Amino acid sequence: MRDLTLIDAFGVRDGDVVTLVGAGGKTTLMFALAQEFSRLGKRVVITTTVKMYKKDVGQANRTIFCENVESLERQMMQPQSSGDVVSVVSESASAEKFRGIDPSVIDELADRNLVDLVVVKGDGASEKLFKAPAEYEPTIPSVTSLVIPVVGMKAAGKSLTSKNCQRPRIAAKLAGVRVGDVITPQVIARVLTHEKGGAKNAPSKARIIPLLNQVDTEEDLKVAMETANLTLELSNGRFQRIILGRVGRDDPLVRIIER
């Protein structure tokens, strides 16, 4: 029997639109899922509704620039190798970043069955390990079938400040603590399960499966297990499983925690 993969753990299937939110490894997870799925000979698009670094976009086999689904469809019909990962972005926002595309384009892309899997970056995190969403985010396409909130577990034990968390004031409010307090498993679990936290703007029918990432040591695993169990308890059934991982390594899947 082959080892379980990330697409096994998250239950990724043909036709899924997967939107990644949170902090602590979204871009790495995006390409890990895309590459696993493409190795099955599937057509995969990675894209973003927010700005994305050009160096990250460039990891795909091909990049398409589009403003509407008609131009995207024309370009997708061009010959490409089986299993290629195609990135779809808008024009440059700066020397370092591309703009994201309108979520309505992603909705139409999925509706027209042009590809087998779409993986979307739904918010930014300014390279922090943990975050709470601002009022205007995340931007999640309505056809999203799987939302993956990501947390970098290296944030656990650190202080809830702007050094370690994007928007610590919002995170503190959601978790019922103060800015500067320790980021405990309870703090992470409360932010993940809050209606204005990890599940914010998720379509009602979408599966939500958080990733607790950066689980590299036995101590990381202990803290992640506590966090996962608390999160499942607080989710009131909305989360059926939580993935513990170390995405970017040869063995990215650490454990699957289910209700």
C-alpha positions in Angstrom: 0.0 0.0 0.0 1.3 3.4 -0.9 1.8 6.1 1.7 -0.9 8.6 2.2 -0.4 11.9 0.4 -1.7 15.4 1.1 -4.4 15.0 -1.5 -5.5 11.8 0.3 -5.5 13.6 3.7 -7.5 16.5 2.5 -9.8 14.3 0.3 -9.0 16.4 -2.8 -11.0 15.1 -5.8 -11.7 15.9 -9.5 -13.5 19.2 -9.9 -12.5 20.6 -6.5 -11.8 24.3 -6.0 -9.6 24.5 -3.0 -9.1 27.9 -1.3 -6.2 28.4 1.2 -6.4 31.0 3.9 -4.4 31.8 7.1 -0.6 31.9 7.5 2.4 29.7 7.9 2.7 27.8 4.6 -0.1 28.6 2.2 2.1 29.0 -0.9 4.1 25.8 -0.1 0.8 23.9 0.4 -0.6 25.3 -2.8 2.2 23.9 -4.9 2.4 20.6 -3.0 -1.3 19.9 -3.6 -1.0 21.0 -7.3 2.1 18.9 -8.0 0.6 15.8 -6.3 -2.5 16.1 -8.4 -0.7 16.9 -11.6 1.4 13.7 -11.2 -1.9 11.8 -11.7 -2.1 13.3 -15.1 -4.6 15.9 -14.1 -5.0 19.5 -15.3 -4.3 21.9 -12.4 -4.5 25.6 -12.1 -3.1 27.6 -9.2 -4.3 31.2 -8.8 -4.9 33.9 -6.3 -7.6 36.5 -5.5 -5.0 38.6 -3.7 -1.5 39.8 -4.7 1.1 37.0 -5.0 4.9 37.1 -5.4 6.2 36.7 -8.9 8.8 34.3 -7.7 6.1 32.0 -6.3 4.0 32.2 -9.4 7.0 31.3 -11.5 7.1 27.8 -9.9 4.3 26.7 -12.2 5.1 25.2 -15.6 3.2 28.0 -17.4 1.7 31.3 -16.5 -1.4 32.8 -18.0 -2.4 36.4 -17.7 -6.2 37.0 -17.9 -8.9 39.5 -17.1 -11.9 37.4 -18.0 -12.8 33.7 -18.5 -13.0 34.0 -22.3 -9.3 35.0 -22.6 -8.5 32.3 -20.1 -10.4 29.7 -22.0 -8.6 30.5 -25.2 -5.2 30.3 -23.6 -6.1 27.1 -21.7 -6.9 25.4 -25.1 -3.2 25.9 -26.2 -1.2 22.7 -26.2 0.3 21.7 -22.9 1.9 18.7 -21.4 -0.2 16.3 -19.4 0.2 17.0 -15.7 1.4 20.6 -16.1 0.6 23.1 -13.3 -0.6 26.4 -14.8 -0.7 29.6 -12.8 -3.3 32.2 -13.6 -2.8 35.8 -12.5 -3.6 39.4 -13.6 -1.2 42.2 -14.4 1.8 43.3 -12.3 1.0 45.1 -9.1 4.6 46.0 -8.4 8.1 44.8 -9.4 7.7 41.9 -6.9 4.0 40.9 -7.2 1.2 40.1 -9.6 -2.4 41.1 -8.9 -4.9 38.4 -8.2 -7.9 37.6 -10.5 -11.5 38.3 -9.8 -13.2 35.4 -8.0 -16.0 35.5 -10.6 -13.4 34.3 -13.2 -12.6 31.3 -10.9 -16.3 30.6 -10.6 -16.7 30.5 -14.4 -13.4 28.5 -14.8 -14.9 25.8 -12.5 -18.3 25.9 -14.2 -16.8 25.3 -17.6 -14.8 22.3 -16.4 -11.7 23.6 -18.1 -9.4 21.9 -15.5 -9.5 19.1 -12.9 -8.4 21.1 -9.9 -8.1 24.8 -9.0 -6.1 25.8 -5.9 -6.6 29.4 -4.8 -4.7 31.7 -2.4 -7.5 33.6 -0.7 -5.6 36.0 1.5 -2.2 37.3 2.4 -0.2 37.0 5.6 2.9 39.1 5.2 5.0 36.0 5.8 3.7 35.7 9.4 3.0 32.4 11.2 -0.5 33.1 12.4 -3.2 35.5 11.5 -6.8 36.8 11.9 -8.6 38.1 8.9 -9.4 41.8 8.4 -13.0 42.9 7.7 -12.4 42.8 3.9 -10.8 39.3 3.7 -10.5 36.5 2.8 -11.8 36.6 -0.8 -13.1 33.1 -1.4 -14.7 32.1 -4.8 -18.3 31.0 -4.4 -17.6 27.7 -6.1 -15.0 26.7 -3.4 -15.6 23.2 -2.3 -12.7 22.9 0.2 -11.3 25.6 2.5 -8.0 24.9 4.2 -7.2 27.4 7.0 -3.4 27.2 7.6 -1.6 27.9 10.9 2.2 27.8 11.3 2.7 25.9 14.6 6.0 27.7 15.2 3.8 30.6 16.4 2.7 28.5 19.5 4.4 29.8 22.6 5.3 33.1 21.1 3.7 36.4 22.0 0.6 37.6 20.2 2.2 40.7 18.6 2.7 41.9 15.1 6.1 40.1 15.0 4.4 36.7 15.1 0.9 37.4 14.0 -0.8 39.4 11.3 -3.5 41.6 12.9 -2.8 40.6 16.5 -5.5 43.0 17.8 -8.2 41.1 15.8 -6.8 37.8 16.8 -6.8 38.8 20.5 -10.4 39.9 20.3 -11.5 36.7 18.6 -9.6 34.6 21.2 -10.7 36.7 24.2 -7.1 37.5 25.3 -4.9 40.6 25.1 -2.2 41.7 22.6 1.1 40.4 24.0 -0.3 37.3 25.6 1.2 33.9 24.7 -0.2 32.2 21.6 -1.5 29.0 23.2 -3.3 26.1 21.7 -6.5 27.6 23.1 -5.8 30.9 21.3 -5.2 29.2 18.0 -8.3 27.0 18.4 -10.5 29.9 19.2 -9.3 31.9 16.2 -9.6 28.9 13.9 -13.2 28.2 14.9 -14.5 31.7 15.3 -17.1 32.8 12.7 -14.8 35.7 11.9 -11.7 33.6 12.0 -10.5 30.5 10.2 -13.9 29.7 8.7 -14.8 33.2 7.7 -16.5 33.6 4.3 -16.4 29.9 3.6 -19.3 28.8 1.4 -21.9 26.9 3.5 -21.4 23.7 1.6 -17.6 23.8 1.5 -15.6 21.3 3.5 -13.3 23.0 6.0 -10.1 21.1 6.9 -7.5 23.1 8.8 -3.7 22.4 8.4 -1.6 22.8 11.5 1.8 23.1 9.7 5.4 23.2 10.8 5.1 20.1 13.0 8.8 19.2 12.9 9.6 17.9 16.4 8.0 15.8 19.1 7.3 19.0 21.1 5.6 20.5 18.0 3.5 17.3 17.7 2.4 17.5 21.4 1.3 21.1 21.0 -0.3 20.4 17.6 -2.3 17.5 19.0 -3.6 19.6 21.8 -4.5 22.4 19.4 -6.2 20.0 17.0 -8.4 18.4 19.7 -9.4 21.8 21.1 -10.2 23.0 17.6 -12.4 20.0 16.8 -14.2 20.4 20.2 -14.9 24.1 19.6 -16.0 23.7 15.9 -19.4 22.2 16.8 -19.1 19.7 14.0 -18.1 22.2 11.3 -14.6 20.6 11.1 -14.5 16.9 10.7 -10.8 16.5 10.6 -7.5 18.4 11.1 -4.3 17.7 9.3 -0.9 17.9 11.1 1.9 18.4 8.6 5.3 19.7 7.7 4.6 20.8 4.1 7.7 21.3 2.0 9.5 18.2 3.3 9.7 14.8 1.7 7.3 13.4 4.3 4.7 16.3 4.6 1.9 14.4 6.3 2.4 13.9 10.1 -1.0 12.9 11.4 -4.8 13.1 10.6 -6.9 14.0 13.6 -10.6 13.2 13.2 -13.7 13.7 15.4 
